[in-house]
């Protein structure tokens, strides 16, 4: 019985490491169809990830009001296993997502 507990405790860190989630921001190039973004989100959730926030494009009317306004790319923030991130990075050859680790950014360098 002690051997069984030792084996289980020995394998537990490996199992936890395999399921660790990374906090990321995923953005897509301007002009990416909604179906490509939805496919990436669905794939991420199916792999055990969680969408924490969605970023949407600015409307064209905002660009008409202020021509200097850039239309933002669509994307989302998520917590996901590394395998899910690898999957979504290869789903579309034409609209490759940019996947960045989410981190704290400060203006004064602290």
mmCIF file of the C-alpha atoms, coordinates in Angstrom:
data_MODEL
# 
_entry.id   MODEL 
# 
loop_
_atom_site.group_PDB 
_atom_site.id 
_atom_site.type_symbol 
_atom_site.label_atom_id 
_atom_site.label_alt_id 
_atom_site.label_comp_id 
_atom_site.label_asym_id 
_atom_site.label_entity_id 
_atom_site.label_seq_id 
_atom_site.pdbx_PDB_ins_code 
_atom_site.Cartn_x 
_atom_site.Cartn_y 
_atom_site.Cartn_z 
_atom_site.occupancy 
_atom_site.B_iso_or_equiv 
_atom_site.pdbx_formal_charge 
_atom_site.auth_seq_id 
_atom_site.auth_comp_id 
_atom_site.auth_asym_id 
_atom_site.auth_atom_id 
_atom_site.pdbx_PDB_model_num 
ATOM 1   C CA . UNK A 1 1   ? 0.000   0.000  0.000   1.00 0.00 ? 1   UNK A CA 1 
ATOM 2   C CA . UNK A 1 2   ? 2.886   2.381  0.762   1.00 0.00 ? 2   UNK A CA 1 
ATOM 3   C CA . UNK A 1 3   ? 4.275   1.698  -2.688  1.00 0.00 ? 3   UNK A CA 1 
ATOM 4   C CA . UNK A 1 4   ? 0.986   2.745  -4.286  1.00 0.00 ? 4   UNK A CA 1 
ATOM 5   C CA . UNK A 1 5   ? 0.932   6.031  -2.352  1.00 0.00 ? 5   UNK A CA 1 
ATOM 6   C CA . UNK A 1 6   ? 4.567   6.690  -3.264  1.00 0.00 ? 6   UNK A CA 1 
ATOM 7   C CA . UNK A 1 7   ? 3.849   6.131  -6.946  1.00 0.00 ? 7   UNK A CA 1 
ATOM 8   C CA . UNK A 1 8   ? 0.766   8.359  -6.855  1.00 0.00 ? 8   UNK A CA 1 
ATOM 9   C CA . UNK A 1 9   ? 2.605   11.148 -5.041  1.00 0.00 ? 9   UNK A CA 1 
ATOM 10  C CA . UNK A 1 10  ? 5.519   10.810 -7.445  1.00 0.00 ? 10  UNK A CA 1 
ATOM 11  C CA . UNK A 1 11  ? 3.298   11.156 -10.510 1.00 0.00 ? 11  UNK A CA 1 
ATOM 12  C CA . UNK A 1 12  ? 1.097   13.934 -9.132  1.00 0.00 ? 12  UNK A CA 1 
ATOM 13  C CA . UNK A 1 13  ? 3.489   16.808 -10.022 1.00 0.00 ? 13  UNK A CA 1 
ATOM 14  C CA . UNK A 1 14  ? 3.748   15.500 -13.587 1.00 0.00 ? 14  UNK A CA 1 
ATOM 15  C CA . UNK A 1 15  ? -0.017  15.390 -13.938 1.00 0.00 ? 15  UNK A CA 1 
ATOM 16  C CA . UNK A 1 16  ? -0.397  18.897 -12.539 1.00 0.00 ? 16  UNK A CA 1 
ATOM 17  C CA . UNK A 1 17  ? 2.357   20.266 -14.782 1.00 0.00 ? 17  UNK A CA 1 
ATOM 18  C CA . UNK A 1 18  ? 0.694   18.771 -17.847 1.00 0.00 ? 18  UNK A CA 1 
ATOM 19  C CA . UNK A 1 19  ? -2.523  20.641 -17.097 1.00 0.00 ? 19  UNK A CA 1 
ATOM 20  C CA . UNK A 1 20  ? -0.990  23.972 -16.063 1.00 0.00 ? 20  UNK A CA 1 
ATOM 21  C CA . UNK A 1 21  ? -2.634  26.894 -17.789 1.00 0.00 ? 21  UNK A CA 1 
ATOM 22  C CA . UNK A 1 22  ? -0.799  29.818 -19.344 1.00 0.00 ? 22  UNK A CA 1 
ATOM 23  C CA . UNK A 1 23  ? -2.328  33.272 -19.304 1.00 0.00 ? 23  UNK A CA 1 
ATOM 24  C CA . UNK A 1 24  ? -2.165  34.629 -22.863 1.00 0.00 ? 24  UNK A CA 1 
ATOM 25  C CA . UNK A 1 25  ? -3.483  37.279 -25.215 1.00 0.00 ? 25  UNK A CA 1 
ATOM 26  C CA . UNK A 1 26  ? -4.346  36.042 -28.702 1.00 0.00 ? 26  UNK A CA 1 
ATOM 27  C CA . UNK A 1 27  ? -4.775  38.567 -31.525 1.00 0.00 ? 27  UNK A CA 1 
ATOM 28  C CA . UNK A 1 28  ? -5.576  38.018 -35.178 1.00 0.00 ? 28  UNK A CA 1 
ATOM 29  C CA . UNK A 1 29  ? -4.578  40.057 -38.238 1.00 0.00 ? 29  UNK A CA 1 
ATOM 30  C CA . UNK A 1 30  ? -6.886  42.773 -39.526 1.00 0.00 ? 30  UNK A CA 1 
ATOM 31  C CA . UNK A 1 31  ? -9.510  41.215 -41.788 1.00 0.00 ? 31  UNK A CA 1 
ATOM 32  C CA . UNK A 1 32  ? -9.610  37.814 -40.084 1.00 0.00 ? 32  UNK A CA 1 
ATOM 33  C CA . UNK A 1 33  ? -13.091 36.288 -40.546 1.00 0.00 ? 33  UNK A CA 1 
ATOM 34  C CA . UNK A 1 34  ? -15.148 35.744 -37.401 1.00 0.00 ? 34  UNK A CA 1 
ATOM 35  C CA . UNK A 1 35  ? -15.358 32.002 -38.177 1.00 0.00 ? 35  UNK A CA 1 
ATOM 36  C CA . UNK A 1 36  ? -11.558 31.671 -37.826 1.00 0.00 ? 36  UNK A CA 1 
ATOM 37  C CA . UNK A 1 37  ? -11.596 33.436 -34.446 1.00 0.00 ? 37  UNK A CA 1 
ATOM 38  C CA . UNK A 1 38  ? -14.597 31.389 -33.275 1.00 0.00 ? 38  UNK A CA 1 
ATOM 39  C CA . UNK A 1 39  ? -12.867 28.166 -34.333 1.00 0.00 ? 39  UNK A CA 1 
ATOM 40  C CA . UNK A 1 40  ? -9.800  29.123 -32.273 1.00 0.00 ? 40  UNK A CA 1 
ATOM 41  C CA . UNK A 1 41  ? -11.931 29.954 -29.212 1.00 0.00 ? 41  UNK A CA 1 
ATOM 42  C CA . UNK A 1 42  ? -13.916 26.719 -29.518 1.00 0.00 ? 42  UNK A CA 1 
ATOM 43  C CA . UNK A 1 43  ? -10.720 24.683 -29.850 1.00 0.00 ? 43  UNK A CA 1 
ATOM 44  C CA . UNK A 1 44  ? -9.175  26.376 -26.825 1.00 0.00 ? 44  UNK A CA 1 
ATOM 45  C CA . UNK A 1 45  ? -12.247 25.775 -24.636 1.00 0.00 ? 45  UNK A CA 1 
ATOM 46  C CA . UNK A 1 46  ? -12.492 22.138 -25.804 1.00 0.00 ? 46  UNK A CA 1 
ATOM 47  C CA . UNK A 1 47  ? -8.886  21.643 -24.661 1.00 0.00 ? 47  UNK A CA 1 
ATOM 48  C CA . UNK A 1 48  ? -9.658  22.829 -21.133 1.00 0.00 ? 48  UNK A CA 1 
ATOM 49  C CA . UNK A 1 49  ? -8.901  26.524 -21.602 1.00 0.00 ? 49  UNK A CA 1 
ATOM 50  C CA . UNK A 1 50  ? -10.980 29.485 -20.479 1.00 0.00 ? 50  UNK A CA 1 
ATOM 51  C CA . UNK A 1 51  ? -11.674 32.697 -22.413 1.00 0.00 ? 51  UNK A CA 1 
ATOM 52  C CA . UNK A 1 52  ? -11.294 35.542 -19.903 1.00 0.00 ? 52  UNK A CA 1 
ATOM 53  C CA . UNK A 1 53  ? -11.899 38.552 -22.173 1.00 0.00 ? 53  UNK A CA 1 
ATOM 54  C CA . UNK A 1 54  ? -12.735 39.277 -25.808 1.00 0.00 ? 54  UNK A CA 1 
ATOM 55  C CA . UNK A 1 55  ? -11.323 42.166 -27.816 1.00 0.00 ? 55  UNK A CA 1 
ATOM 56  C CA . UNK A 1 56  ? -13.427 43.408 -30.704 1.00 0.00 ? 56  UNK A CA 1 
ATOM 57  C CA . UNK A 1 57  ? -12.621 45.606 -33.690 1.00 0.00 ? 57  UNK A CA 1 
ATOM 58  C CA . UNK A 1 58  ? -13.532 49.265 -33.614 1.00 0.00 ? 58  UNK A CA 1 
ATOM 59  C CA . UNK A 1 59  ? -16.529 49.943 -35.803 1.00 0.00 ? 59  UNK A CA 1 
ATOM 60  C CA . UNK A 1 60  ? -16.086 51.624 -39.169 1.00 0.00 ? 60  UNK A CA 1 
ATOM 61  C CA . UNK A 1 61  ? -18.214 54.521 -37.922 1.00 0.00 ? 61  UNK A CA 1 
ATOM 62  C CA . UNK A 1 62  ? -15.520 55.290 -35.331 1.00 0.00 ? 62  UNK A CA 1 
ATOM 63  C CA . UNK A 1 63  ? -12.946 55.405 -38.130 1.00 0.00 ? 63  UNK A CA 1 
ATOM 64  C CA . UNK A 1 64  ? -15.197 57.832 -40.053 1.00 0.00 ? 64  UNK A CA 1 
ATOM 65  C CA . UNK A 1 65  ? -15.485 60.115 -37.023 1.00 0.00 ? 65  UNK A CA 1 
ATOM 66  C CA . UNK A 1 66  ? -11.723 60.104 -36.498 1.00 0.00 ? 66  UNK A CA 1 
ATOM 67  C CA . UNK A 1 67  ? -9.771  59.019 -39.601 1.00 0.00 ? 67  UNK A CA 1 
ATOM 68  C CA . UNK A 1 68  ? -6.612  58.569 -37.521 1.00 0.00 ? 68  UNK A CA 1 
ATOM 69  C CA . UNK A 1 69  ? -8.257  55.802 -35.528 1.00 0.00 ? 69  UNK A CA 1 
ATOM 70  C CA . UNK A 1 70  ? -6.753  52.454 -36.426 1.00 0.00 ? 70  UNK A CA 1 
ATOM 71  C CA . UNK A 1 71  ? -9.141  49.556 -36.661 1.00 0.00 ? 71  UNK A CA 1 
ATOM 72  C CA . UNK A 1 72  ? -8.017  47.118 -34.002 1.00 0.00 ? 72  UNK A CA 1 
ATOM 73  C CA . UNK A 1 73  ? -7.545  43.450 -34.619 1.00 0.00 ? 73  UNK A CA 1 
ATOM 74  C CA . UNK A 1 74  ? -9.925  41.066 -32.939 1.00 0.00 ? 74  UNK A CA 1 
ATOM 75  C CA . UNK A 1 75  ? -8.714  38.697 -30.292 1.00 0.00 ? 75  UNK A CA 1 
ATOM 76  C CA . UNK A 1 76  ? -9.149  37.403 -26.795 1.00 0.00 ? 76  UNK A CA 1 
ATOM 77  C CA . UNK A 1 77  ? -7.416  36.831 -23.493 1.00 0.00 ? 77  UNK A CA 1 
ATOM 78  C CA . UNK A 1 78  ? -7.404  33.297 -22.160 1.00 0.00 ? 78  UNK A CA 1 
ATOM 79  C CA . UNK A 1 79  ? -5.938  30.796 -19.762 1.00 0.00 ? 79  UNK A CA 1 
ATOM 80  C CA . UNK A 1 80  ? -5.041  27.693 -21.713 1.00 0.00 ? 80  UNK A CA 1 
ATOM 81  C CA . UNK A 1 81  ? -2.807  24.619 -21.746 1.00 0.00 ? 81  UNK A CA 1 
ATOM 82  C CA . UNK A 1 82  ? 0.221   24.801 -24.039 1.00 0.00 ? 82  UNK A CA 1 
ATOM 83  C CA . UNK A 1 83  ? -1.209  22.093 -26.306 1.00 0.00 ? 83  UNK A CA 1 
ATOM 84  C CA . UNK A 1 84  ? -4.296  24.217 -27.018 1.00 0.00 ? 84  UNK A CA 1 
ATOM 85  C CA . UNK A 1 85  ? -2.093  27.179 -27.926 1.00 0.00 ? 85  UNK A CA 1 
ATOM 86  C CA . UNK A 1 86  ? -0.107  25.031 -30.332 1.00 0.00 ? 86  UNK A CA 1 
ATOM 87  C CA . UNK A 1 87  ? -3.340  23.856 -31.936 1.00 0.00 ? 87  UNK A CA 1 
ATOM 88  C CA . UNK A 1 88  ? -4.787  27.317 -32.539 1.00 0.00 ? 88  UNK A CA 1 
ATOM 89  C CA . UNK A 1 89  ? -1.477  28.614 -33.888 1.00 0.00 ? 89  UNK A CA 1 
ATOM 90  C CA . UNK A 1 90  ? -1.654  26.070 -36.726 1.00 0.00 ? 90  UNK A CA 1 
ATOM 91  C CA . UNK A 1 91  ? -5.385  26.109 -37.530 1.00 0.00 ? 91  UNK A CA 1 
ATOM 92  C CA . UNK A 1 92  ? -5.234  28.776 -40.247 1.00 0.00 ? 92  UNK A CA 1 
ATOM 93  C CA . UNK A 1 93  ? -2.373  29.339 -42.670 1.00 0.00 ? 93  UNK A CA 1 
ATOM 94  C CA . UNK A 1 94  ? -3.832  32.594 -43.958 1.00 0.00 ? 94  UNK A CA 1 
ATOM 95  C CA . UNK A 1 95  ? -4.777  34.185 -40.600 1.00 0.00 ? 95  UNK A CA 1 
ATOM 96  C CA . UNK A 1 96  ? -2.060  33.215 -38.130 1.00 0.00 ? 96  UNK A CA 1 
ATOM 97  C CA . UNK A 1 97  ? -2.744  34.441 -34.594 1.00 0.00 ? 97  UNK A CA 1 
ATOM 98  C CA . UNK A 1 98  ? -0.176  36.229 -32.487 1.00 0.00 ? 98  UNK A CA 1 
ATOM 99  C CA . UNK A 1 99  ? -0.021  34.568 -29.065 1.00 0.00 ? 99  UNK A CA 1 
ATOM 100 C CA . UNK A 1 100 ? 1.642   36.573 -26.295 1.00 0.00 ? 100 UNK A CA 1 
ATOM 101 C CA . UNK A 1 101 ? 2.023   35.739 -22.637 1.00 0.00 ? 101 UNK A CA 1 
ATOM 102 C CA . UNK A 1 102 ? -0.200  38.033 -20.589 1.00 0.00 ? 102 UNK A CA 1 
ATOM 103 C CA . UNK A 1 103 ? 1.884   40.049 -18.162 1.00 0.00 ? 103 UNK A CA 1 
ATOM 104 C CA . UNK A 1 104 ? 1.836   43.195 -16.084 1.00 0.00 ? 104 UNK A CA 1 
ATOM 105 C CA . UNK A 1 105 ? 3.184   46.258 -17.874 1.00 0.00 ? 105 UNK A CA 1 
ATOM 106 C CA . UNK A 1 106 ? 4.071   49.483 -16.089 1.00 0.00 ? 106 UNK A CA 1 
ATOM 107 C CA . UNK A 1 107 ? 4.983   52.924 -17.373 1.00 0.00 ? 107 UNK A CA 1 
ATOM 108 C CA . UNK A 1 108 ? 7.837   53.479 -14.924 1.00 0.00 ? 108 UNK A CA 1 
ATOM 109 C CA . UNK A 1 109 ? 9.633   50.161 -15.438 1.00 0.00 ? 109 UNK A CA 1 
ATOM 110 C CA . UNK A 1 110 ? 8.769   48.580 -12.064 1.00 0.00 ? 110 UNK A CA 1 
# 
